[in-house]
Every structure is written in structure tokens, then in C-alpha cells.
Amino acid sequence: MGLVTRVVIKLLRNKEIKIYITLLTSVWIIGTVICFFVDVIAGITAFSALLLMIIISLLFTKWRYEQIEKLSQYLKRIAGGEYSLDIRDNDEGELSILKSEIYKVTVTLYEQAELLKKDKVFLADSISDISHQIKTPLTSMSVMTDLISDKNLPPDKRIEFTKNIRSQLERLQWLVTSLLKLSKIDAGTIEFKKEQVNVKKLICKATEHLLIPIEIKEQTFEITGDENAQFVGDFNWSSEAVTNIVKNCIEHTPVGGRITVDFHETSLYTMIQVADNGEGIDKNDLPHIFNRFYKGKNTENESIGIGLAMSKSILECQGGAIETKSEKDKGTQFTIKMYKSVV
């Protein structure tokens, strides 16, 4: 009886348990009194049976509260960052189900914590890369501004430095604009249209302003494919993705080189292939060319390393994909696949 007394005293600290014990005691007393009126033996039997039921009920209630207390401690440890804890069991019952659900939440929290860590690392790296990209043209413009302020500077040099400053400003403007676009894509604030896009018109639009640098480098540019090929997507954003890819081919193809764009539609996807016969991509650089600010061995000094990353983000946000094949000194091929929706 001493154990029962200690259990009762401990449980009575809880308001809900007080009500529960009061109801149990009332049933016990009333039932016993009624049975005594019927028969003394029946009364004694009822008294013993109900008392035993109360004791079992209190012990079971104590056990449940101990389990809940353990779960409470477990949740506190999770809040402290201990995501490796596992309290699952193979038993049946409400507590076992609750343990399993808490474990699922723990796993989810762990995955989210890992993603947050990666995001922090990515943010730190991005800030570092952006700072480097901005610092270089700013330093260059600062030096050239000091030189221009020299009254004895020859007129031809003054014109040259002015052009260089304008070029660096355009580079900074493109960088800022591209970063803003990428940040909007990452944040999911851009709502891509779902319209029928004719691939031939898309490529013509995407390469319209690239014909001049192609002509300057005396490169051959060919577009072939099914004129009726199309896909569901956003015309303007898809055009920007294709522009960055073709621009990359122009930059890495020598004077007199060849760039081709071929496209066709299948029952599963619409494919666009952009290929060149340029210098190719080093096999060590190939897995990383879609990473932001990545600059391979053959990358020009003026390159920022953000165009292909933007293209990949734009295409993937529309349910598409892009892959690359390349051989050193034999050229590079970009393959875009815009998949059809499954109804």
C-alpha cells in the first residue's frame, strides 16, 4: 500500500488526475455501499475488486505519464540539436504511434537543418564570389579614372580608358541584373508562363542579337529542325536560357568556326541541341560548368561564370533538363529537353 500511496500523492499534483481519482473513488464508494445493501459478501467482493481496479488504473496512469515525460525530455533534446535520437519501438498502441510520428518529425527537422547549413555555406560562397566579381571591375575603373584625371594624358589613351570604363560598367550592370534574376528564380517569386512555344521562333528570338558577334568572328551559324516543334513553357525566359547557351558557344569557338542548333519533338519531350566545333571543355571542368561563378581552364578573363547556371535554373523551373557532352579540341554539345506533362 505504501507504493500506491506514493503514486497517489505524486499524481494528485496534476489537476486532471485529481478529477480522475475523485471520480474513481466516488464509483468505488457508491458501488461498495450498494453491494453491501444487497449482501455483505457481495459488498466485500465489490470493495476488493473496485479497489484493485483503482490501484491498477493508478499504476497504469503513472506509467503513461512517465512515458510522456520521457517524450517531453526527448523533444527538449531534439530542440537542442540532438537529431540522432531514435525512440521508435515495434509495439502497438497510441504511445508507439506517437513515438513513430515524433521520429518522423525529427528526421524532417534534421534534413531541414542540413539544408539550412548548406544554404548558409552557399550564401557565404556566393557573397565571396560576388564580392570578387564586383571588386575586379571596380578596381580597374578606379585606376583608369585616376589616369584620365591626368591632364597630360594623350587623347587616344583618354578615349581608350573611357571605353574600358564603359565596358566595365556594362559588365557590372549585367552581373547585377543576372544576380537579381537568379535570386528571384531561387526564391520562387517568378511565375513562369505555360504557353505553347514554337521552337523555331524561340531560337530566332534568342539569337537575334548574337548575329553580330557571330559575323565579327566569321563563324557559320545553322538552324535546322521541325518548324512545327513546340513545347509548353515561358517564351521569354526560355529565350534567355537559349541565348546564354549559344553565347557560350560563340565565345569558345574560334574565328571561322561552326555553331549549329537542331531541334525536334518526340512523344516524351522537345529537344534542342546546340553544338560547336570549338576548343571543347576539359573533362575536369565538365561536371561543374553549370555551377555559379565557376570558371574552367579555358574560360576568358572577362567571363563571370553565371550564364549557364541561369540557363539551367530557368529550364529546370519549367520541368526541363540540360546536359553537356564535350571533347577537347572537338567541340561541345548542349542538349535541352523540355518534357511533356503527364496527364
C-alpha contacts under 8 A as a table, 3 or more apart, distances in Angstrom:
res1	aa1	res2	aa2	distance
1	M	4	V	5.07
1	M	5	T	6.15
2	G	5	T	5.06
2	G	6	R	6.28
3	L	6	R	5.19
3	L	7	V	6.16
4	V	7	V	5.02
4	V	8	V	6.08
4	V	55	I	6.77
4	V	58	L	7.92
4	V	59	L	7.72
5	T	8	V	5.10
5	T	9	I	6.15
6	R	9	I	5.15
6	R	10	K	6.15
7	V	10	K	5.19
7	V	11	L	6.07
7	V	58	L	7.32
7	V	59	L	7.26
7	V	62	K	7.08
8	V	11	L	5.08
8	V	12	L	5.92
8	V	58	L	7.26
9	I	12	L	5.22
9	I	13	R	7.11
10	K	13	R	5.87
11	L	14	N	5.73
11	L	17	I	6.07
11	L	18	K	7.49
11	L	62	K	7.19
12	L	15	K	6.94
12	L	17	I	5.97
12	L	18	K	5.24
13	R	17	I	7.75
13	R	18	K	7.59
14	N	17	I	5.26
14	N	18	K	6.33
15	K	18	K	5.09
15	K	19	I	6.59
16	E	19	I	5.32
16	E	20	Y	6.23
17	I	20	Y	4.76
17	I	21	I	5.94
18	K	21	I	5.24
18	K	22	T	6.04
19	I	22	T	5.05
19	I	23	L	6.24
20	Y	23	L	5.29
20	Y	24	L	6.26
21	I	24	L	4.97
21	I	25	T	5.95
22	T	25	T	5.16
22	T	26	S	6.09
23	L	26	S	5.08
23	L	27	V	6.25
24	L	27	V	5.22
24	L	28	W	6.09
24	L	54	I	6.74
25	T	28	W	4.90
25	T	29	I	6.11
25	T	54	I	7.92
26	S	29	I	5.26
26	S	30	I	6.01
27	V	30	I	5.26
27	V	31	G	5.76
28	W	31	G	5.34
28	W	32	T	6.05
28	W	47	F	7.02
28	W	50	L	5.67
28	W	51	L	6.93
29	I	32	T	5.18
29	I	33	V	6.10
29	I	47	F	7.90
30	I	33	V	5.22
30	I	34	I	6.18
31	G	34	I	5.27
31	G	35	C	6.19
31	G	46	A	7.00
31	G	47	F	7.77
32	T	35	C	5.15
32	T	36	F	6.16
32	T	43	G	5.36
32	T	44	I	7.47
32	T	46	A	5.55
32	T	47	F	5.16
33	V	36	F	5.11
33	V	37	F	6.41
33	V	43	G	6.90
34	I	37	F	5.26
34	I	38	V	6.59
34	I	43	G	7.46
35	C	38	V	5.04
35	C	39	D	6.08
35	C	40	V	7.34
35	C	42	A	5.53
35	C	43	G	4.34
35	C	46	A	6.68
36	F	39	D	5.05
36	F	40	V	4.91
36	F	41	I	7.53
36	F	42	A	6.39
36	F	43	G	4.03
36	F	44	I	7.35
37	F	40	V	7.29
37	F	43	G	7.57
38	V	42	A	7.11
38	V	43	G	7.52
39	D	42	A	5.06
39	D	43	G	6.03
40	V	43	G	4.92
40	V	44	I	6.22
41	I	44	I	5.09
41	I	45	T	6.05
42	A	45	T	5.01
42	A	46	A	5.99
43	G	46	A	5.11
43	G	47	F	5.97
44	I	47	F	5.00
44	I	48	S	6.18
45	T	48	S	5.26
45	T	49	A	6.01
46	A	49	A	5.10
46	A	50	L	5.83
47	F	50	L	5.45
47	F	51	L	5.99
48	S	51	L	5.12
48	S	52	L	6.08
49	A	52	L	5.15
49	A	53	M	6.22
50	L	53	M	4.99
50	L	54	I	6.15
51	L	54	I	5.06
51	L	55	I	6.24
52	L	55	I	5.09
52	L	56	I	6.17
53	M	56	I	5.12
53	M	57	S	5.95
54	I	57	S	5.01
54	I	58	L	6.06
55	I	58	L	5.16
55	I	59	L	6.18
56	I	59	L	5.15
56	I	60	F	6.04
57	S	60	F	5.12
57	S	61	T	6.01
58	L	61	T	4.99
58	L	62	K	6.05
59	L	62	K	5.02
59	L	63	W	6.23
60	F	63	W	5.04
60	F	64	R	6.26
61	T	64	R	5.11
61	T	65	Y	6.23
62	K	65	Y	5.17
62	K	66	E	6.22
63	W	66	E	5.05
63	W	67	Q	6.30
64	R	67	Q	5.07
64	R	68	I	6.21
65	Y	68	I	4.94
65	Y	69	E	6.05
66	E	69	E	4.95
66	E	70	K	6.25
67	Q	70	K	5.02
67	Q	71	L	6.30
67	Q	95	L	7.99
68	I	71	L	4.97
68	I	72	S	6.13
69	E	72	S	4.90
69	E	73	Q	6.26
70	K	73	Q	5.10
70	K	74	Y	6.08
71	L	74	Y	4.84
71	L	75	L	6.17
71	L	99	K	7.73
72	S	75	L	5.15
72	S	76	K	6.36
73	Q	76	K	5.05
73	Q	77	R	6.33
74	Y	77	R	5.16
74	Y	78	I	6.30
74	Y	85	L	7.92
75	L	78	I	4.94
75	L	79	A	6.17
76	K	79	A	5.02
76	K	80	G	6.34
77	R	80	G	4.91
77	R	81	G	6.59
77	R	82	E	5.62
78	I	81	G	5.13
78	I	82	E	4.82
78	I	83	Y	5.69
78	I	85	L	7.79
78	I	106	T	7.17
79	A	82	E	7.33
82	E	85	L	6.41
83	Y	106	T	6.15
83	Y	107	V	7.10
83	Y	109	L	7.73
83	Y	110	Y	5.82
86	D	103	Y	6.49
87	I	99	K	6.22
87	I	100	S	7.58
87	I	103	Y	6.97
88	R	96	S	7.01
88	R	99	K	5.61
88	R	100	S	5.37
88	R	103	Y	6.86
89	D	96	S	6.33
89	D	99	K	7.68
89	D	100	S	7.70
90	N	96	S	7.43
91	D	96	S	6.02
92	E	96	S	5.92
92	E	97	I	7.29
93	G	96	S	5.41
93	G	97	I	6.33
94	E	97	I	5.13
94	E	98	L	6.11
95	L	98	L	4.91
95	L	99	K	6.08
96	S	99	K	5.02
96	S	100	S	6.25
97	I	100	S	5.12
97	I	101	E	6.22
98	L	101	E	5.10
98	L	102	I	6.12
99	K	102	I	5.12
99	K	103	Y	6.15
100	S	103	Y	5.05
100	S	104	K	6.29
101	E	104	K	5.06
101	E	105	V	6.34
102	I	105	V	5.05
102	I	106	T	6.12
103	Y	106	T	4.84
103	Y	107	V	6.24
104	K	107	V	5.16
104	K	108	T	6.27
105	V	108	T	5.00
105	V	109	L	6.10
106	T	109	L	5.06
106	T	110	Y	6.11
107	V	110	Y	5.03
107	V	111	E	6.23
108	T	111	E	5.15
108	T	112	Q	6.17
109	L	112	Q	5.03
109	L	113	A	6.00
110	Y	113	A	5.02
110	Y	114	E	6.21
111	E	114	E	5.11
111	E	115	L	6.21
112	Q	115	L	4.99
112	Q	116	L	6.11
113	A	116	L	5.04
113	A	117	K	6.27
114	E	117	K	5.05
114	E	118	K	6.27
115	L	118	K	5.03
115	L	119	D	6.02
116	L	119	D	4.90
116	L	120	K	6.11
117	K	120	K	5.11
117	K	121	V	6.27
118	K	121	V	5.07
118	K	122	F	5.97
119	D	122	F	4.94
119	D	123	L	5.90
120	K	123	L	5.01
120	K	124	A	6.09
121	V	124	A	5.11
121	V	125	D	6.11
122	F	125	D	5.08
122	F	126	S	5.93
123	L	126	S	4.99
123	L	127	I	6.05
124	A	127	I	5.21
124	A	128	S	6.20
125	D	128	S	5.04
125	D	129	D	6.10
126	S	129	D	5.01
126	S	130	I	5.95
127	I	130	I	5.07
127	I	131	S	5.96
128	S	131	S	5.14
128	S	132	H	6.25
129	D	132	H	5.08
129	D	133	Q	6.12
129	D	293	F	6.74
130	I	133	Q	4.99
130	I	134	I	6.07
131	S	134	I	5.22
131	S	135	K	5.81
132	H	135	K	5.05
132	H	136	T	6.34
133	Q	136	T	5.81
133	Q	137	P	7.36
133	Q	304	I	7.05
134	I	137	P	5.93
134	I	138	L	6.26
134	I	172	L	6.84
135	K	138	L	5.14
135	K	139	T	5.97
136	T	139	T	5.30
136	T	140	S	6.27
137	P	140	S	4.93
137	P	141	M	6.01
137	P	168	Q	5.59
137	P	169	L	7.75
137	P	172	L	7.39
138	L	141	M	5.12
138	L	142	S	6.03
138	L	168	Q	7.90
139	T	142	S	5.06
139	T	143	V	6.28
140	S	143	V	5.30
140	S	144	M	6.27
140	S	165	I	7.87
140	S	168	Q	7.99
141	M	144	M	5.09
141	M	145	T	5.89
141	M	164	N	7.82
141	M	165	I	5.49
141	M	168	Q	7.15
142	S	145	T	5.14
142	S	146	D	6.39
143	V	146	D	5.28
143	V	147	L	6.41
144	M	147	L	4.93
144	M	148	I	6.11
144	M	161	F	5.93
144	M	162	T	7.95
144	M	165	I	7.23
145	T	148	I	5.09
145	T	149	S	6.33
145	T	161	F	7.93
146	D	149	S	5.27
146	D	150	D	6.97
147	L	150	D	5.46
147	L	153	L	7.36
148	I	151	K	7.59
148	I	153	L	6.75
148	I	158	R	5.80
148	I	161	F	7.11
148	I	162	T	7.93
150	D	153	L	5.52
153	L	157	K	6.68
153	L	158	R	6.52
154	P	157	K	5.41
154	P	158	R	6.33
155	P	158	R	5.00
155	P	159	I	6.28
156	D	159	I	5.16
156	D	160	E	6.21
157	K	160	E	4.91
157	K	161	F	6.07
158	R	161	F	5.25
158	R	162	T	6.09
159	I	162	T	5.07
159	I	163	K	6.23
160	E	163	K	5.20
160	E	164	N	6.29
161	F	164	N	4.94
161	F	165	I	6.16
162	T	165	I	5.12
162	T	166	R	6.24
163	K	166	R	5.07
163	K	167	S	6.10
164	N	167	S	4.96
164	N	168	Q	6.19
165	I	168	Q	5.11
165	I	169	L	6.16
166	R	169	L	5.05
166	R	170	E	6.23
167	S	170	E	5.15
167	S	171	R	6.25
168	Q	171	R	4.93
168	Q	172	L	6.20
169	L	172	L	5.05
169	L	173	Q	6.11
170	E	173	Q	5.00
170	E	174	W	6.14
171	R	174	W	5.17
171	R	175	L	6.16
172	L	175	L	5.01
172	L	176	V	6.16
173	Q	176	V	5.27
173	Q	177	T	6.10
174	W	177	T	5.13
174	W	178	S	5.98
175	L	178	S	5.17
175	L	179	L	6.09
175	L	304	I	7.79
176	V	179	L	5.15
176	V	180	L	6.17
177	T	180	L	5.20
177	T	181	K	6.31
178	S	181	K	5.07
178	S	182	L	6.14
178	S	306	I	7.66
178	S	310	M	7.80
179	L	182	L	5.01
179	L	183	S	6.03
180	L	183	S	5.14
180	L	184	K	6.25
181	K	184	K	5.19
181	K	185	I	6.27
182	L	185	I	5.03
182	L	186	D	6.11
182	L	310	M	6.38
182	L	313	S	7.83
183	S	186	D	5.05
183	S	187	A	6.04
184	K	187	A	5.08
184	K	188	G	6.13
184	K	189	T	5.42
184	K	190	I	6.06
185	I	188	G	5.13
185	I	189	T	6.41
185	I	190	I	5.88
185	I	313	S	7.27
185	I	314	I	7.46
185	I	317	C	7.98
186	D	189	T	7.89
187	A	190	I	8.00
188	G	191	E	7.57
192	F	233	G	7.16
192	F	234	D	5.61
192	F	237	W	7.78
192	F	317	C	7.93
192	F	318	Q	7.14
193	K	233	G	5.94
193	K	234	D	4.61
193	K	235	F	7.82
194	K	232	V	5.52
194	K	233	G	4.57
194	K	234	D	5.81
195	E	231	F	7.99
195	E	232	V	5.15
195	E	233	G	5.34
195	E	234	D	6.27
195	E	235	F	7.58
196	Q	230	Q	6.50
196	Q	231	F	5.72
196	Q	232	V	4.72
196	Q	233	G	6.56
197	V	201	K	7.96
197	V	202	L	7.05
197	V	230	Q	5.25
197	V	231	F	5.35
197	V	232	V	5.93
197	V	233	G	6.37
197	V	234	D	7.26
197	V	235	F	5.89
198	N	201	K	5.53
198	N	202	L	6.13
198	N	227	E	7.74
198	N	228	N	6.82
198	N	229	A	6.16
198	N	230	Q	4.46
198	N	231	F	6.94
199	V	202	L	4.87
199	V	203	I	6.17
199	V	227	E	7.30
199	V	228	N	7.72
199	V	229	A	5.82
199	V	230	Q	5.26
199	V	231	F	7.48
199	V	263	F	7.46
200	K	203	I	5.35
200	K	204	C	6.27
200	K	225	G	7.84
200	K	226	D	7.93
200	K	227	E	5.76
200	K	228	N	7.84
200	K	229	A	7.52
201	K	204	C	5.11
201	K	205	K	6.09
202	L	205	K	5.20
202	L	206	A	6.07
202	L	235	F	6.73
202	L	238	S	7.65
202	L	239	S	5.83
203	I	206	A	4.96
203	I	207	T	6.04
203	I	239	S	6.95
203	I	242	V	7.14
204	C	207	T	5.40
204	C	208	E	5.79
205	K	208	E	5.30
205	K	239	S	6.71
206	A	209	H	7.52
206	A	239	S	4.80
206	A	240	E	6.40
206	A	242	V	6.09
206	A	243	T	4.87
207	T	210	L	4.99
207	T	211	L	6.52
207	T	243	T	6.02
207	T	246	V	7.36
208	E	211	L	5.94
209	H	212	I	6.68
210	L	213	P	5.70
210	L	214	I	6.33
210	L	247	K	7.14
211	L	214	I	4.98
211	L	215	E	6.05
212	I	215	E	5.04
212	I	216	I	6.15
213	P	216	I	4.92
213	P	217	K	6.25
213	P	250	I	7.78
214	I	217	K	5.33
214	I	218	E	6.12
214	I	219	Q	5.35
214	I	220	T	7.51
214	I	221	F	7.53
214	I	250	I	6.74
215	E	218	E	4.77
215	E	219	Q	6.18
216	I	219	Q	7.80
217	K	254	P	7.32
217	K	255	V	4.70
217	K	256	G	6.43
218	E	255	V	5.75
218	E	256	G	4.93
218	E	257	G	7.44
219	Q	254	P	7.90
219	Q	255	V	6.08
219	Q	256	G	4.53
219	Q	257	G	4.84
219	Q	258	R	5.56
219	Q	259	I	7.27
220	T	256	G	6.90
220	T	257	G	6.26
220	T	258	R	4.62
220	T	259	I	6.07
221	F	258	R	6.11
221	F	259	I	4.95
221	F	260	T	5.75
222	E	259	I	6.46
222	E	260	T	4.72
222	E	261	V	6.20
223	I	260	T	5.94
223	I	261	V	4.79
223	I	262	D	5.95
224	T	260	T	7.81
224	T	261	V	6.27
224	T	262	D	4.82
224	T	263	F	6.68
225	G	229	A	7.88
225	G	262	D	5.31
225	G	263	F	4.72
225	G	264	H	5.68
226	D	229	A	5.38
226	D	263	F	6.62
226	D	264	H	5.49
226	D	265	E	7.60
229	A	263	F	7.52
229	A	264	H	5.78
229	A	265	E	5.33
229	A	270	T	7.17
230	Q	265	E	6.97
230	Q	270	T	6.75
231	F	269	Y	7.83
231	F	270	T	6.21
231	F	338	M	6.72
231	F	339	Y	7.95
231	F	340	K	7.28
232	V	340	K	7.50
233	G	238	S	7.36
233	G	318	Q	6.30
234	D	237	W	5.63
234	D	238	S	5.86
234	D	318	Q	7.83
235	F	238	S	5.27
235	F	239	S	5.97
236	N	239	S	5.01
236	N	240	E	6.42
237	W	240	E	5.10
237	W	241	A	6.43
237	W	314	I	6.73
238	S	241	A	5.04
238	S	242	V	6.33
238	S	314	I	6.91
238	S	315	L	6.92
239	S	242	V	5.22
239	S	243	T	6.06
240	E	243	T	4.95
240	E	244	N	6.35
240	E	311	S	7.26
241	A	244	N	5.45
241	A	245	I	6.58
241	A	308	L	7.80
241	A	310	M	6.93
241	A	311	S	4.10
241	A	312	K	7.42
241	A	314	I	6.48
241	A	315	L	7.13
242	V	245	I	5.15
242	V	246	V	6.20
242	V	311	S	7.08
243	T	246	V	5.31
243	T	247	K	5.94
244	N	247	K	5.04
244	N	248	N	6.14
244	N	307	G	5.35
244	N	308	L	6.25
244	N	311	S	6.59
245	I	248	N	5.13
245	I	249	C	6.49
245	I	274	V	7.54
245	I	307	G	7.51
245	I	308	L	6.38
245	I	311	S	7.25
245	I	334	F	7.65
246	V	249	C	5.04
246	V	250	I	6.28
246	V	274	V	6.87
247	K	250	I	5.05
247	K	251	E	6.28
248	N	251	E	5.23
248	N	252	H	6.37
248	N	307	G	7.98
248	N	308	L	7.88
249	C	252	H	5.26
249	C	253	T	5.99
249	C	259	I	7.14
249	C	275	A	7.34
249	C	276	D	6.10
249	C	278	G	7.54
249	C	332	T	7.75
250	I	253	T	5.33
250	I	254	P	7.98
250	I	259	I	7.49
251	E	254	P	7.81
252	H	278	G	5.70
252	H	279	E	6.20
252	H	280	G	7.49
253	T	257	G	5.74
253	T	258	R	7.43
253	T	276	D	6.69
253	T	277	N	6.51
253	T	278	G	3.92
253	T	279	E	6.33
253	T	331	G	7.96
254	P	257	G	5.41
254	P	278	G	6.10
254	P	279	E	7.68
257	G	276	D	7.53
257	G	277	N	6.34
257	G	278	G	6.71
258	R	276	D	5.66
258	R	277	N	5.84
258	R	278	G	7.78
259	I	274	V	7.34
259	I	275	A	5.72
259	I	276	D	4.40
259	I	277	N	6.94
260	T	273	Q	7.93
260	T	274	V	5.80
260	T	275	A	5.31
260	T	276	D	6.38
261	V	272	I	7.04
261	V	273	Q	5.61
261	V	274	V	4.57
261	V	275	A	6.52
262	D	272	I	5.84
262	D	273	Q	5.16
262	D	274	V	6.63
263	F	270	T	7.46
263	F	271	M	5.50
263	F	272	I	4.36
263	F	273	Q	6.14
264	H	270	T	5.99
264	H	271	M	5.60
264	H	272	I	6.86
265	E	269	Y	6.18
265	E	270	T	4.26
265	E	271	M	6.18
266	T	269	Y	5.36
266	T	270	T	5.98
266	T	271	M	7.90
267	S	340	K	7.79
268	L	339	Y	5.99
268	L	340	K	5.70
269	Y	337	K	6.01
269	Y	338	M	5.31
269	Y	339	Y	4.10
269	Y	340	K	5.32
270	T	337	K	5.65
270	T	338	M	5.13
270	T	339	Y	6.45
270	T	340	K	7.72
271	M	335	T	6.92
271	M	336	I	5.49
271	M	337	K	4.58
271	M	338	M	6.43
272	I	335	T	5.88
272	I	336	I	5.00
272	I	337	K	6.59
273	Q	333	Q	6.74
273	Q	334	F	5.61
273	Q	335	T	4.56
273	Q	336	I	6.24
274	V	333	Q	5.68
274	V	334	F	5.11
274	V	335	T	6.57
275	A	331	G	7.19
275	A	332	T	5.60
275	A	333	Q	4.17
275	A	334	F	6.21
276	D	331	G	5.20
276	D	332	T	5.54
276	D	333	Q	6.60
277	N	280	G	7.52
277	N	329	D	7.58
277	N	330	K	5.49
277	N	331	G	3.92
277	N	332	T	6.69
278	G	329	D	6.25
278	G	330	K	6.23
278	G	331	G	4.45
278	G	332	T	7.00
279	E	328	K	6.05
279	E	329	D	4.21
279	E	330	K	6.29
279	E	331	G	5.64
279	E	332	T	7.97
280	G	326	S	5.56
280	G	327	E	5.35
280	G	328	K	4.59
280	G	329	D	5.22
280	G	330	K	5.89
280	G	331	G	4.31
280	G	332	T	5.22
281	I	285	D	6.55
281	I	286	L	6.14
281	I	296	G	7.93
281	I	298	N	7.41
281	I	326	S	5.77
281	I	327	E	6.47
281	I	328	K	5.95
281	I	331	G	7.67
281	I	332	T	6.92
282	D	285	D	5.23
282	D	286	L	6.23
282	D	296	G	7.70
282	D	297	K	7.31
282	D	298	N	7.93
282	D	326	S	7.89
282	D	327	E	7.44
282	D	328	K	6.18
283	K	286	L	5.17
283	K	287	P	7.72
283	K	326	S	7.83
283	K	327	E	7.77
283	K	328	K	7.98
284	N	287	P	6.96
285	D	288	H	5.51
285	D	289	I	6.24
285	D	296	G	5.61
285	D	297	K	7.50
286	L	289	I	5.62
286	L	324	T	7.63
286	L	326	S	7.75
287	P	290	F	7.71
288	H	291	N	5.36
288	H	294	Y	6.84
289	I	294	Y	6.31
289	I	295	K	7.55
289	I	296	G	7.42
289	I	308	L	7.11
289	I	309	A	7.71
290	F	294	Y	7.55
290	F	308	L	5.34
290	F	309	A	4.53
290	F	312	K	6.81
291	N	294	Y	5.55
291	N	305	G	7.86
291	N	306	I	7.70
291	N	308	L	7.86
291	N	309	A	5.65
292	R	305	G	6.02
292	R	306	I	5.15
292	R	308	L	7.97
292	R	309	A	5.42
293	F	304	I	5.95
293	F	305	G	4.15
293	F	306	I	5.38
294	Y	304	I	7.92
294	Y	305	G	5.19
294	Y	306	I	7.60
295	K	299	T	5.74
295	K	303	S	7.58
295	K	304	I	7.44
295	K	305	G	5.70
296	G	299	T	5.24
299	T	303	S	6.56
300	E	303	S	5.36
304	I	307	G	7.90
305	G	308	L	7.18
305	G	309	A	7.61
306	I	309	A	5.24
306	I	310	M	6.21
307	G	310	M	5.22
307	G	311	S	6.34
308	L	311	S	4.96
308	L	312	K	6.22
309	A	312	K	5.23
309	A	313	S	6.33
310	M	313	S	5.14
310	M	314	I	6.15
311	S	314	I	5.20
311	S	315	L	6.18
312	K	315	L	5.28
312	K	316	E	6.06
312	K	321	A	7.20
312	K	322	I	6.51
313	S	316	E	5.27
313	S	317	C	6.08
314	I	317	C	5.34
314	I	318	Q	6.68
315	L	318	Q	5.29
315	L	319	G	6.59
315	L	320	G	4.88
315	L	321	A	6.03
315	L	322	I	7.45
315	L	338	M	7.67
316	E	319	G	5.01
316	E	320	G	4.74
316	E	321	A	5.59
317	C	320	G	7.17
318	Q	338	M	7.79
319	G	338	M	6.60
319	G	339	Y	6.39
320	G	336	I	7.23
320	G	337	K	5.53
320	G	338	M	4.30
320	G	339	Y	5.76
321	A	336	I	5.84
321	A	337	K	5.32
321	A	338	M	6.62
322	I	334	F	6.94
322	I	335	T	5.55
322	I	336	I	4.53
322	I	337	K	6.35
323	E	334	F	5.91
323	E	335	T	5.36
323	E	336	I	6.81
324	T	332	T	7.20
324	T	333	Q	5.71
324	T	334	F	4.67
324	T	335	T	6.25
325	K	332	T	5.88
325	K	333	Q	5.26
325	K	334	F	6.69
326	S	330	K	7.40
326	S	331	G	5.87
326	S	332	T	4.24
326	S	333	Q	6.17
327	E	330	K	5.23
327	E	331	G	5.86
327	E	332	T	6.62
328	K	331	G	6.76
